[in-house]
Amino acid sequence: MISLRDLRTQHQLTMDEMAGIIGTTRQTYSRIEKGDSDLSLGQAVRLTDHFDINIDNFISDDVWYDTVGEKDFDRDKYKQIIKNFIKFGWAVHDHKITKTKLAKLCYLLDFGRYYSHLNSVTWLQYRRIQQWPVADIFFTTIEEMEAEEAIMIEHKWAAYMISNISDVRDELLQEEEKEFLMEIAQKRQDADTWQIVEFTHKQLPWILCDDKEIIPYDLITQEDPHNVY
């Protein structure tokens, strides 16, 4: 993990300037830098946006697990969801999918499931950042899967294209979850990245939340049924 003091001195910033970046007072920032207070997830997101640094530099694995809605979150199941969406959600990119579209499909799976059953598949927390509603641990999971040689990530033009390397499995998903995943993948298979971005940005969960805010699952229940996934 990166030291906030090292980051500040590296960029020749004052404590007041760092406090402004994370949206707090100089006194609070000083306590965080000294280790007397913890950096919140929202503050970590602001740092990653400002310095273009991976959020893992600021948040430990324990904190990531604290951000999910349920303590029994199954990371292996989440990886199977990702790999299945890569396999079935691609369009015309040689069995590759953009990172943005992949994150959106995972979002539609969880929020679509909540709409019909008041129960999410993963119970991950999704945040409204830039072009995404995205799960807090999506980026770290993708990087972990790349390190495990389960997937390949290629930078092509302005997009990151993701493809499967290892076999795709689904035994951790319930039959109903598999069917719903396939339904979403097939419905959005021909949609390009910006079409699916535009679709999710017209939904109430995106419209009613502020930048970097955690998106409450309950907001999707107010959505038009034809505009859920």
C-alpha positions in Angstrom: 0.0 0.0 0.0 1.1 3.5 -0.8 1.9 6.0 2.1 -0.2 9.1 1.8 2.8 11.2 3.0 5.0 9.7 0.3 2.2 10.4 -2.3 1.8 14.0 -1.1 5.6 14.8 -1.1 6.1 13.0 -4.4 3.5 15.4 -6.0 4.7 18.4 -3.9 1.3 19.0 -2.3 0.4 20.6 1.0 -1.9 18.9 3.6 -4.5 21.5 2.7 -4.4 20.5 -1.0 -4.6 16.8 -0.1 -7.5 17.5 2.2 -9.2 19.2 -0.7 -8.7 16.2 -3.0 -10.4 13.8 -0.6 -13.0 16.2 0.5 -12.2 16.7 4.2 -10.5 19.2 6.5 -6.8 19.6 7.0 -7.1 18.4 10.5 -8.9 15.2 9.5 -6.4 14.6 6.7 -3.5 15.0 9.1 -4.9 12.3 11.3 -5.4 10.0 8.3 -1.8 10.6 7.1 -0.5 9.8 10.6 -2.6 6.6 10.9 -4.8 7.9 13.7 -7.9 7.7 11.4 -8.9 5.4 8.6 -9.2 6.5 5.0 -12.8 5.9 3.9 -13.7 4.1 0.7 -15.1 7.2 -0.8 -11.9 9.1 0.0 -9.9 6.3 -1.6 -12.0 6.6 -4.8 -11.3 10.3 -5.0 -7.5 9.6 -4.7 -7.6 7.0 -7.4 -9.5 9.4 -9.7 -7.1 12.3 -9.0 -3.8 10.4 -9.2 -4.9 7.6 -11.6 -3.6 5.0 -9.2 -5.1 1.6 -8.5 -7.4 1.7 -5.5 -5.6 -1.3 -3.9 -2.9 1.2 -3.0 -5.2 2.7 -0.4 -7.6 0.0 0.7 -6.7 -3.3 2.2 -8.4 -6.6 1.3 -10.2 -6.6 4.6 -11.8 -3.3 3.8 -12.9 -4.6 0.4 -14.7 -7.5 2.0 -16.4 -5.0 4.4 -18.0 -3.3 1.4 -20.1 -6.2 0.3 -23.7 -6.5 1.5 -23.3 -9.9 3.0 -20.5 -11.5 5.0 -20.8 -14.8 3.0 -19.8 -13.2 -0.3 -18.4 -15.8 -2.6 -15.5 -14.4 -4.6 -15.2 -17.7 -6.7 -18.8 -17.4 -7.6 -18.3 -13.8 -8.7 -15.4 -14.9 -10.9 -17.6 -17.5 -12.5 -20.2 -14.8 -13.2 -17.6 -12.7 -14.8 -16.2 -15.5 -17.0 -19.7 -16.5 -18.2 -20.5 -12.9 -19.1 -17.2 -12.8 -21.1 -18.2 -16.0 -22.9 -21.8 -15.1 -23.6 -22.0 -11.3 -23.5 -19.5 -10.5 -26.3 -20.7 -9.0 -29.6 -18.4 -8.6 -32.6 -15.0 -8.5 -31.0 -13.7 -12.0 -31.5 -15.1 -13.4 -28.2 -13.8 -10.3 -26.3 -15.8 -7.9 -24.3 -15.0 -4.4 -23.1 -14.3 -3.9 -19.4 -17.1 -1.3 -19.2 -19.7 -3.6 -20.8 -18.7 -6.5 -18.5 -19.1 -4.4 -15.4 -22.5 -3.2 -16.6 -23.7 -6.8 -17.3 -22.8 -7.8 -13.7 -24.7 -4.8 -12.4 -27.8 -5.7 -14.5 -27.6 -9.2 -13.1 -27.6 -8.1 -9.5 -30.2 -5.3 -9.8 -32.4 -7.3 -12.2 -32.5 -10.1 -9.8 -33.3 -7.7 -6.9 -36.2 -6.3 -9.0 -37.9 -9.6 -9.4 -36.9 -11.4 -6.2 -35.8 -8.7 -3.7 -32.6 -10.7 -3.6 -29.3 -10.0 -5.3 -27.0 -12.7 -6.8 -23.8 -11.4 -5.1 -25.1 -8.6 -2.8 -22.1 -6.5 -3.9 -22.3 -2.7 -3.4 -22.3 -0.8 -6.6 -21.0 2.8 -6.9 -21.9 5.6 -9.3 -18.5 6.5 -10.8 -17.8 8.1 -14.2 -19.4 5.9 -16.9 -20.2 3.1 -14.5 -22.4 1.7 -11.9 -19.8 -0.7 -10.8 -19.1 -3.1 -7.9 -16.4 -1.8 -5.5 -14.3 -5.0 -6.0 -14.8 -5.4 -9.7 -11.5 -3.9 -10.7 -9.4 -5.8 -8.2 -11.2 -9.1 -9.1 -10.4 -8.5 -12.8 -6.7 -7.9 -12.0 -6.6 -10.9 -9.8 -8.1 -13.1 -12.6 -5.6 -11.8 -15.0 -2.8 -12.7 -12.6 -4.3 -16.2 -12.3 -4.3 -16.4 -16.1 -8.0 -17.0 -16.1 -8.6 -14.0 -18.4 -6.6 -11.8 -20.7 -6.9 -8.0 -20.8 -5.8 -6.1 -23.9 -5.7 -2.3 -24.3 -7.1 -1.5 -27.7 -7.6 2.1 -28.7 -9.6 3.7 -25.8 -11.0 0.4 -24.5 -9.8 -2.6 -22.4 -10.8 -5.8 -24.2 -11.2 -8.9 -22.0 -11.2 -12.6 -23.1 -11.3 -15.9 -21.3 -8.2 -18.1 -21.1 -9.1 -20.9 -18.8 -12.3 -23.0 -18.9 -15.6 -21.4 -18.0 -17.4 -23.0 -15.1 -20.8 -22.3 -13.5 -21.3 -25.0 -10.8 -21.5 -22.3 -8.1 -24.5 -20.6 -9.7 -28.0 -21.8 -9.0 -29.9 -22.9 -12.1 -32.2 -19.9 -11.9 -29.2 -17.6 -11.7 -27.6 -19.3 -14.7 -30.8 -18.8 -16.7 -31.1 -15.2 -15.8 -27.4 -14.6 -16.6 -27.9 -16.1 -20.0 -31.1 -14.0 -20.6 -29.2 -10.8 -19.9 -26.2 -11.9 -21.9 -28.3 -12.7 -25.0 -30.5 -9.6 -24.7 -27.4 -7.3 -24.5 -25.1 -9.4 -26.7 -25.3 -7.1 -29.7 -25.2 -3.9 -27.7 -21.9 -2.0 -27.9 -20.3 -0.4 -24.9 -22.0 3.0 -25.3 -25.4 1.6 -25.9 -25.3 -0.2 -22.6 -23.8 2.8 -20.9 -26.7 4.9 -22.2 -29.2 2.3 -21.1 -28.0 2.2 -17.5 -27.7 6.0 -17.3 -31.4 6.3 -18.0 -32.3 4.1 -15.0 -33.5 5.6 -11.7 -30.6 4.1 -9.7 -28.1 6.2 -11.8 -30.3 9.3 -12.0 -31.2 9.5 -8.3 -27.6 9.0 -7.0 -24.8 11.4 -6.7 -21.3 10.9 -8.0 -19.3 8.2 -6.1 -22.4 7.3 -4.0 -23.3 3.7 -3.2 -26.4 2.8 -5.2 -29.3 1.4 -3.1 -30.8 -1.7 -4.5 -34.3 -0.5 -3.6 -34.1 2.2 -6.3 -34.5 -0.4 -9.0 -37.9 -1.5 -7.7 -39.3 1.9 -8.8 -38.0 1.4 -12.4 -40.3 0.7 -15.4 -40.3 -3.1 -15.8 -39.2 -2.8 -19.5 -36.2 -0.7 -18.4 -34.6 -3.0 -15.7 -32.2 -5.1 -17.8 
